[in-house]
């Protein structure tokens, strides 16, 4: 169907056609803007690789923290006041309070 000229559209005047054309341009610009944001925005397609890399780093960090937590939980279990491990208690006393049994000999290391 061929395009009609302005003179062939009796029911629309020039300002109405301008508003319609302006509305279409605004909609097209909005669609282009949203498409660009979906590609390069902070949550766009191009940011997925960065998010995946960050996720891997966080998972590695989480594994290290879980290992550290397990080590600390074991140490807490060994220091339970009702059933403390005598070797660990002796080690902590020597380390933190600088105490020793009278029959022990201290050998300084340089």
Secondary structure, 3 states (H helix, E strand, C coil): CCCCCHHHCCCCCHHHHHHHHHHHHHHHHHHHHHHHHHHHCCCCHHHHHHHHHHHHHHHHHHHHHHHHHHHHHHHHHHCCCCCCCHHHHHHHHHHHHCCCCCCCCCCCCC
